[in-house]
Amino acid sequence: MKMILIEFIPTSWLDIFTYPLAQKYNKELADEVKVFADLAEVPFSDLFVLNFLYEIAAACSGILVEDKDGYVLMGRNLDFGLSSYLANLAYHAKYYKGGKLLYESIDLAGYRGLVTAERPDYYSFAVNEYFVEKSPLKAIGRHAKLSFSYLSRIFQGKLPAPYSARKAFESAKDYDDLVHNLLKVDTISRCHYIVSGAQKGQGAVISKFQDSVQYFTKLDAANGRWFIVQTNYQRDLPDPKTDNRRTAAIDRINKIGRDGLTKEVLLNEIMGTYPTFNAHTIHTTIMQVHGGYFNTTMWY
C-alpha cells in the first residue's frame, strides 16, 4: 500500500493516522477500514489515508443519454493517475440485504466510498472530481492551497464525497430521494454527482461545492437536452483545450444521433474512444437502471 501512497505523502507521515484517532473522526469509517486492513495484513494508517485519495487527484467522465425509447443510459469512465496500481485493487461487488440484491458497484479494495454503482430498477450513480481551474497542473496547485480548508472540514467531521454519496445511495427509497439526499450532503471537496433512474427521462448532474449546490442539470429531451456530458469542469464554460474529453464526446454523440445510441455504441464509440478513453482510464461501466443492466470493462 505504501507503494501507492508514496507518490503523494511521505510514508513516515502516515503513521499518525492511528485507529483510535480515526474512530474520533468517524467510527463507522474507521471500523470498516480496520476490517479490510486486518484481512489484507496492511497498516491501518495506509489504508485509511487511501480513503481520501479521491479528494486529491481523480479525473473521470460521465455521460447520460436518454435513448430513443426515453430510458436513460449512463456511461462512466474511472480515470486516475495511479491507474496501474488501482486497477489491481478493483473488483465487482454485489451487496445483499435480507437475501435480496441491494446494489452492485465497482469498488477498490479497502476503499469505502462509492464511485460507480447501480441499484437495479431504482437508480445508478457516479461521482467525478470537480476542477475549478482549467489546467490539471493548476488544479494540483489549487489542492495545495485548499489543503488547510480540507483539513478544517475534516476536523469538522465532514466526509469524503464518495463516502457521503455511499450513505445517501444506501438509504434512498427511489431516484427522487437519492437526488434529494445528494443535493444536501456536505463534503470535504467539490464534486459532480451523476445520477439516473428507472423511469423515462430520469437523469441529472449535481455540481456542488462542499456545502452548496452550484448547478443542478437535468435531462430535458423535450427541449433538446437528451444527453449530458460531464467531465471535471464547470458546466457553463467550455472545457480547456488541453483536456477536450467533453468536447470530443459531445461531437461524437451529435454525429451518432439519438436513434443510434445503444449500450454497445456508448461503450465502443464514445466511452472507449480517445480522449474520453485515455491512458488513465481504469474501467468503463455502462448502466441502464431500467432492466438492471450493469456492465464493466476493465482496461488494465
C-alpha positions in Angstrom: 0.0 0.0 0.0 2.9 2.4 0.7 3.8 1.9 -2.9 0.6 3.7 -3.9 0.7 6.5 -1.3 4.3 7.4 -1.6 3.6 9.4 -4.7 1.6 11.8 -2.6 2.5 11.6 1.0 5.8 10.8 2.8 5.2 7.4 4.3 6.5 8.5 7.7 3.6 10.8 7.9 1.0 8.1 7.6 1.7 6.5 11.0 -0.1 9.4 12.7 -3.4 8.2 11.4 -4.0 5.6 14.0 -7.2 3.6 14.5 -8.2 5.4 17.8 -7.7 8.7 16.1 -9.7 7.7 13.1 -12.5 6.5 15.3 -12.8 10.0 16.8 -13.2 11.3 13.2 -15.8 8.8 12.1 -16.2 5.5 13.9 -18.1 3.7 11.2 -15.5 4.5 8.5 -12.6 3.6 10.9 -14.2 0.3 11.8 -14.8 -0.6 8.1 -11.2 0.2 7.2 -9.9 -1.7 10.2 -11.6 -4.9 8.9 -10.0 -4.5 5.4 -6.6 -3.7 6.9 -6.7 -6.8 9.1 -7.8 -9.1 6.3 -5.2 -7.7 3.9 -2.5 -7.5 6.6 -1.6 -3.9 5.7 -1.1 -1.0 8.1 -4.4 0.6 9.1 -2.9 4.1 8.6 -2.0 3.4 4.9 -5.5 2.1 4.1 -7.2 4.9 6.0 -5.4 7.6 4.0 -6.3 5.8 0.8 -9.9 6.6 1.6 -9.1 10.3 0.9 -7.3 9.9 -2.4 -10.4 10.9 -4.4 -10.2 14.3 -2.8 -6.6 14.7 -4.1 -6.4 13.6 -7.8 -9.1 11.9 -9.9 -10.3 12.8 -13.4 -13.4 10.9 -14.6 -16.0 11.1 -17.4 -19.8 10.6 -17.0 -22.4 10.6 -19.8 -26.2 10.4 -19.5 -28.1 9.6 -22.7 -31.9 9.3 -23.0 -32.3 6.7 -25.7 -35.0 6.7 -28.4 -37.4 4.9 -26.0 -37.0 7.5 -23.3 -34.9 5.4 -20.9 -31.5 6.7 -19.6 -28.1 5.1 -20.2 -25.1 6.1 -18.1 -21.6 5.7 -19.3 -18.8 6.1 -16.7 -15.0 6.1 -17.1 -13.0 6.0 -13.9 -9.7 7.8 -14.6 -6.9 8.1 -12.1 -3.2 8.9 -12.2 -2.5 5.8 -10.1 -4.3 3.6 -12.6 -1.6 0.9 -12.9 -1.8 0.4 -9.1 -5.5 0.9 -8.5 -6.6 -1.4 -11.3 -5.2 -4.3 -9.3 -7.4 -3.3 -6.4 -10.7 -3.1 -8.4 -13.4 -5.6 -8.1 -17.1 -6.1 -8.9 -19.1 -6.1 -5.7 -22.7 -7.1 -5.0 -24.3 -6.1 -1.8 -27.3 -8.0 -0.4 -29.8 -7.3 2.3 -32.3 -9.8 3.6 -31.2 -12.2 0.9 -32.0 -9.7 -1.9 -29.6 -7.8 -4.1 -29.4 -4.2 -2.8 -26.9 -2.8 -5.3 -23.8 -3.6 -7.2 -20.7 -1.5 -7.7 -17.1 -1.4 -8.9 -15.1 -1.0 -5.7 -11.4 -0.6 -4.8 -10.2 -3.0 -2.0 -10.2 -1.1 1.2 -11.8 2.0 -0.2 -15.2 2.5 1.5 -16.5 5.3 -0.7 -18.8 4.7 -3.7 -17.8 6.0 -7.1 -19.7 3.7 -9.5 -22.9 1.8 -8.6 -26.4 0.8 -9.6 -29.4 -0.3 -7.6 -31.3 -2.3 -10.3 -34.7 -0.8 -11.3 -34.1 2.1 -8.8 -31.1 4.3 -9.6 -27.5 4.5 -10.7 -24.7 6.8 -9.6 -21.2 8.0 -10.3 -19.0 10.8 -8.9 -16.4 13.0 -10.7 -13.9 15.3 -9.0 -14.6 18.9 -9.7 -11.7 21.0 -11.0 -12.2 24.8 -10.8 -9.1 25.6 -12.7 -8.9 24.7 -16.4 -5.4 23.3 -16.2 -4.7 20.0 -14.4 -1.4 21.5 -13.1 -3.3 24.5 -11.7 -5.8 22.1 -10.2 -3.0 20.4 -8.3 -1.9 23.8 -7.1 -5.4 24.6 -6.0 -5.5 21.4 -4.0 -2.3 22.5 -2.2 -3.8 25.9 -1.5 -7.0 24.4 -0.2 -5.2 21.8 2.0 -5.9 23.8 5.1 -9.5 24.2 4.1 -9.8 20.4 3.6 -8.2 19.8 6.9 -10.6 22.2 8.6 -13.6 20.3 7.1 -12.1 17.0 8.2 -11.8 18.4 11.8 -15.5 19.4 11.5 -16.3 15.8 10.8 -17.1 16.2 7.1 -16.7 13.1 4.9 -15.1 12.4 1.5 -17.6 13.0 -1.3 -17.7 9.3 -2.4 -18.3 8.2 1.2 -21.1 10.7 1.7 -22.6 9.5 -1.6 -22.5 5.9 -0.4 -24.5 6.7 2.7 -27.1 8.6 0.6 -27.1 5.8 -2.0 -27.8 3.1 0.5 -30.6 4.9 2.3 -32.5 6.3 -0.7 -36.0 5.0 -1.4 -36.0 5.9 -5.1 -34.4 8.2 -7.7 -36.0 11.3 -6.4 -35.0 10.5 -2.8 -31.4 9.9 -3.9 -31.3 13.2 -5.7 -32.7 15.0 -2.7 -30.1 13.3 -0.4 -27.2 14.2 -2.7 -28.3 17.8 -3.0 -28.0 18.4 0.7 -24.8 16.4 1.7 -21.7 18.3 3.0 -18.4 17.0 1.7 -14.7 17.7 2.1 -14.2 18.7 -1.5 -16.1 19.8 -4.6 -17.6 17.1 -6.8 -20.0 16.3 -9.6 -22.7 13.7 -8.7 -24.2 11.9 -11.8 -27.4 10.0 -11.3 -30.0 8.2 -13.3 -33.3 6.4 -12.6 -35.5 3.7 -13.9 -38.2 5.9 -15.2 -38.2 7.7 -18.6 -36.1 10.9 -18.6 -34.7 10.4 -15.1 -31.1 11.7 -15.2 -29.2 14.6 -13.7 -25.8 16.1 -12.8 -25.4 17.7 -9.4 -22.3 20.0 -9.4 -21.6 21.1 -5.9 -19.2 22.9 -3.7 -18.5 21.5 -0.3 -21.7 22.8 1.3 -23.7 24.2 -1.5 -25.0 23.3 -5.0 -23.7 25.3 -7.9 -25.5 23.6 -10.8 -28.4 21.1 -11.0 -28.6 20.0 -14.6 -31.4 17.6 -15.6 -32.2 15.7 -18.8 -34.9 17.5 -20.8 -35.3 15.8 -24.1 -38.5 17.8 -24.9 -36.3 20.9 -25.0 -33.3 19.3 -26.8 -31.2 18.2 -23.8 -31.4 14.4 -24.4 -27.8 13.9 -23.2 -25.4 15.4 -20.7 -21.6 15.0 -20.8 -19.8 15.7 -17.6 -16.0 15.6 -17.0 -14.4 17.6 -14.3 -15.0 21.2 -15.1 -17.6 24.0 -14.7 -20.7 23.2 -16.6 -21.4 26.7 -18.1 -17.9 27.1 -19.5 -16.1 25.1 -22.3 -13.6 22.6 -21.1 -9.9 23.5 -21.6 -8.2 22.8 -25.0 -5.6 20.7 -23.1 -8.4 18.3 -21.9 -11.1 18.0 -24.6 -12.8 14.8 -23.3 -16.2 16.6 -23.0 -16.0 18.4 -26.4 -15.0 15.2 -28.2 -17.8 13.2 -26.6 -20.4 15.8 -27.5 -19.2 15.8 -31.1 -19.5 12.0 -31.4 -22.9 11.9 -29.7 -24.3 14.5 -32.0 -22.9 12.7 -35.0 -24.4 9.4 -34.0 -27.7 10.8 -33.1 -30.3 9.7 -30.5 -31.7 6.8 -32.7 -28.2 5.3 -33.0 -27.2 5.4 -29.3 -27.2 1.9 -27.8 -25.3 0.3 -24.9 -22.7 -1.1 -27.4 -22.3 2.2 -29.2 -21.9 4.2 -26.0 -19.2 1.8 -24.9 -17.3 1.3 -28.1 -17.7 4.6 -29.9 -17.8 7.1 -27.1 -16.6 5.9 -23.7 -14.0 3.6 -25.2 -12.6 6.1 -27.7 -9.8 8.6 -27.2 -9.7 11.1 -25.5 -12.7 10.1 -23.4 -10.8 6.8 -23.0 -7.2 7.6 -22.2 -4.0 6.4 -20.5 -5.5 6.9 -17.0 -8.8 5.0 -17.7 -9.1 2.1 -15.3 -12.5 0.9 -16.3 -15.6 1.8 -18.3 -19.1 1.0 -16.8 -22.3 1.1 -18.8 -25.5 1.2 -16.7 -29.2 1.3 -17.5 -31.3 1.2 -14.4 -34.5 0.2 -16.3 -33.9 -3.6 -16.6 -30.9 -3.6 -14.3 -28.1 -3.5 -16.9 -24.6 -3.2 -15.4 -21.5 -4.0 -17.4 -17.9 -3.1 -16.7 -14.9 -3.3 -19.0 -11.6 -3.3 -17.2 -8.8 -1.8 -19.3 -5.8 -2.7 -17.1 
